[in-house]
């Protein structure tokens, strides 16, 4: 009887414990990407730096729209921007990227060091950690596993860094005029909907105890 009770307690404790692993899957960050990143910081934000390091103040959640991890990773891997992004190719040659990517099964991949600048959100890359979710948009809604992993990852990052804001990509223009907003080109904006308002509501509900700052109005 005691053995049965002990086994039951172990199973209950195991089921209640929330654990996530971060799998390192680095994209190419060679000398070319470093130079392009430093140029981006200089030209877009007026920040002259020797290294592409950032001080994280914000977490930005995204979706890739691309349906698979492999294709999403491929889109970010090259240091320079390919021709498939004509809307932003004239702004900088630096390819888009993100520090993290969450697959549809909830696996969290770290694509870049957390404090290295990634190009994922206009005006705020110098202070933002990006989390890309594979899929999203019409016909491929983000999964429950991705939701749980985003919640865990937000908590993980908030414990490591002095994070003030948690935003969805679609909310980035609220920061125009805010001290964190550094984009020099007033005409450089793209309309975003990721990762969806419902997804953001659910994440925020589960991390409200972290007391992030309210978004600018």
C-alpha positions as CSV (number, residue, x, y, z in Angstrom):
1,X,0.0,0.0,0.0
2,X,2.8,2.4,0.9
3,X,4.6,1.6,-2.3
4,X,1.4,2.4,-4.3
5,X,1.0,5.7,-2.5
6,X,4.6,6.7,-3.1
7,X,4.3,5.9,-6.8
8,X,1.1,8.0,-7.0
9,X,2.8,11.0,-5.3
10,X,5.8,10.8,-7.6
11,X,3.5,10.7,-10.7
12,X,1.5,13.7,-9.4
13,X,4.6,15.7,-8.7
14,X,6.0,14.9,-12.1
15,X,2.8,15.9,-13.9
16,X,2.6,19.2,-12.0
17,X,6.1,20.2,-12.7
18,X,6.5,22.5,-15.7
19,X,9.8,22.1,-17.5
20,X,11.0,23.3,-20.8
21,X,14.3,22.8,-22.5
22,X,15.9,25.3,-24.9
23,X,17.6,23.7,-27.8
24,X,20.5,25.7,-29.4
25,X,20.1,25.8,-33.2
26,X,22.2,28.7,-34.3
27,X,21.7,30.6,-37.5
28,X,24.8,31.8,-39.3
29,X,26.4,34.7,-37.4
30,X,29.6,35.3,-39.2
31,X,31.6,38.5,-39.8
32,X,29.2,39.6,-42.6
33,X,26.2,39.4,-40.3
34,X,28.1,41.2,-37.6
35,X,29.1,44.1,-39.9
36,X,25.5,44.3,-41.3
37,X,24.1,44.4,-37.7
38,X,26.5,47.2,-36.7
39,X,25.5,49.1,-39.8
40,X,21.8,48.6,-39.0
41,X,22.4,49.9,-35.4
42,X,24.2,52.9,-36.8
43,X,22.0,53.9,-39.8
44,X,18.6,53.0,-38.3
45,X,19.1,54.1,-34.7
46,X,22.2,56.3,-34.6
47,X,24.0,53.9,-32.3
48,X,27.7,53.5,-32.9
49,X,28.8,50.3,-31.3
50,X,31.8,47.9,-31.5
51,X,29.7,44.8,-30.8
52,X,26.1,44.0,-31.7
53,X,25.1,43.6,-28.1
54,X,21.7,44.8,-26.7
55,X,20.3,45.5,-23.3
56,X,16.9,43.7,-23.4
57,X,14.0,45.7,-22.2
58,X,11.2,44.1,-24.2
59,X,10.0,40.7,-25.5
60,X,8.2,40.7,-28.8
61,X,6.1,37.7,-29.9
62,X,5.7,36.8,-33.6
63,X,4.6,34.2,-36.0
64,X,6.5,33.2,-39.1
65,X,3.5,32.3,-41.3
66,X,5.9,29.7,-42.8
67,X,4.4,26.3,-41.9
68,X,7.5,24.3,-41.0
69,X,10.5,24.8,-38.7
70,X,12.9,23.9,-41.5
71,X,11.6,26.5,-43.9
72,X,11.3,29.1,-41.1
73,X,14.9,28.5,-40.1
74,X,16.1,28.6,-43.7
75,X,14.4,32.0,-44.0
76,X,16.5,33.4,-41.2
77,X,19.8,31.5,-41.7
78,X,21.6,33.6,-44.3
79,X,23.3,36.8,-43.0
80,X,22.1,39.0,-45.9
81,X,18.5,39.6,-46.9
82,X,17.3,37.5,-49.9
83,X,15.1,38.9,-52.7
84,X,11.9,37.5,-51.1
85,X,11.6,40.6,-48.9
86,X,11.3,43.4,-51.5
87,X,9.4,45.5,-49.0
88,X,12.5,46.0,-46.8
89,X,15.5,45.2,-48.9
90,X,16.3,48.9,-49.6
91,X,16.3,49.7,-45.9
92,X,19.2,47.3,-44.9
93,X,20.9,44.3,-46.3
94,X,20.7,42.6,-42.9
95,X,18.4,39.5,-43.0
96,X,15.5,39.2,-40.6
97,X,16.1,37.0,-37.6
98,X,15.0,36.4,-34.0
99,X,16.7,35.1,-30.9
100,X,14.2,32.3,-30.4
101,X,11.9,30.1,-32.5
102,X,9.1,27.9,-31.1
103,X,8.1,24.9,-33.3
104,X,4.5,23.8,-33.5
105,X,5.1,21.0,-31.0
106,X,6.3,23.6,-28.5
107,X,10.1,22.9,-28.8
108,X,12.0,26.1,-28.1
109,X,15.0,26.8,-30.3
110,X,17.6,29.5,-29.6
111,X,18.8,30.8,-32.9
112,X,21.1,33.6,-31.5
113,X,22.6,34.7,-28.2
114,X,19.8,36.4,-26.2
115,X,21.8,39.7,-26.0
116,X,22.8,39.9,-29.7
117,X,20.7,42.1,-31.9
118,X,18.2,40.4,-34.2
119,X,16.2,42.2,-36.9
120,X,12.6,41.4,-36.1
121,X,10.8,44.6,-35.1
122,X,11.1,48.1,-36.6
123,X,12.4,50.8,-34.2
124,X,13.0,48.5,-31.2
125,X,15.6,45.9,-32.3
126,X,18.2,47.5,-30.1
127,X,16.3,46.5,-26.9
128,X,14.0,43.6,-27.9
129,X,14.3,39.9,-27.7
130,X,12.2,38.3,-30.5
131,X,10.3,35.0,-30.2
132,X,9.1,33.6,-33.5
133,X,6.4,30.9,-33.6
134,X,6.3,28.6,-36.6
135,X,3.1,28.9,-38.5
136,X,0.3,31.2,-37.6
137,X,-2.1,33.3,-39.8
138,X,-5.0,31.8,-41.8
139,X,-5.3,28.0,-41.8
140,X,-2.4,27.3,-39.4
141,X,-3.3,28.8,-36.0
142,X,-0.7,28.7,-33.3
143,X,-0.9,25.6,-31.1
144,X,-1.6,25.0,-27.4
145,X,2.0,23.7,-27.1
146,X,3.3,26.9,-28.6
147,X,1.2,28.9,-26.1
148,X,2.6,27.0,-23.1
149,X,6.2,27.4,-24.4
150,X,5.8,31.1,-25.0
151,X,4.5,31.5,-21.4
152,X,7.5,29.6,-20.1
153,X,9.9,31.5,-22.2
154,X,8.6,34.9,-21.2
155,X,9.1,33.9,-17.5
156,X,12.6,32.5,-18.2
157,X,13.6,35.8,-19.9
158,X,12.0,38.0,-17.3
159,X,14.0,36.2,-14.6
160,X,17.3,36.8,-16.5
161,X,16.8,40.4,-17.7
162,X,15.2,43.7,-16.6
163,X,12.2,43.3,-19.0
164,X,9.8,46.2,-19.0
165,X,7.4,45.3,-21.8
166,X,5.8,42.3,-23.4
167,X,4.3,43.0,-26.8
168,X,2.9,41.3,-29.9
169,X,4.5,42.4,-33.1
170,X,1.3,44.1,-34.2
171,X,1.7,46.5,-31.2
172,X,5.1,47.9,-32.1
173,X,3.9,51.2,-33.5
174,X,2.5,52.1,-30.1
175,X,6.1,52.9,-29.2
176,X,6.5,55.7,-31.7
177,X,7.5,58.7,-29.6
178,X,8.6,56.5,-26.7
179,X,12.2,56.8,-25.4
180,X,12.9,53.2,-26.6
181,X,11.8,54.1,-30.2
182,X,14.9,54.9,-32.2
183,X,13.9,54.4,-35.9
184,X,15.1,57.4,-37.9
185,X,13.0,57.0,-41.0
186,X,9.4,58.2,-40.4
187,X,8.2,56.4,-43.5
188,X,9.6,53.0,-42.7
189,X,6.7,51.1,-41.2
190,X,5.0,47.7,-42.0
191,X,1.6,46.6,-40.9
192,X,1.7,43.5,-38.7
193,X,-1.0,41.2,-37.2
194,X,1.2,38.6,-35.5
195,X,1.0,36.7,-33.2
196,X,-2.7,37.5,-33.0
197,X,-4.7,39.3,-30.3
198,X,-6.1,36.2,-28.8
199,X,-2.7,34.6,-28.4
200,X,-1.4,37.7,-26.7
201,X,-4.3,37.9,-24.3
202,X,-3.7,34.3,-23.3
203,X,0.0,34.8,-22.7
204,X,-0.5,38.0,-20.8
205,X,-3.2,36.4,-18.6
206,X,-0.7,33.7,-17.5
207,X,2.2,36.1,-16.8
208,X,0.3,39.0,-15.2
209,X,2.1,38.4,-11.9
210,X,5.3,39.6,-13.6
211,X,3.8,43.1,-13.7
212,X,5.1,44.3,-17.0
213,X,4.6,48.0,-17.8
214,X,1.4,49.0,-19.6
215,X,1.9,49.7,-23.3
216,X,2.0,53.4,-24.5
217,X,-1.4,54.8,-25.6
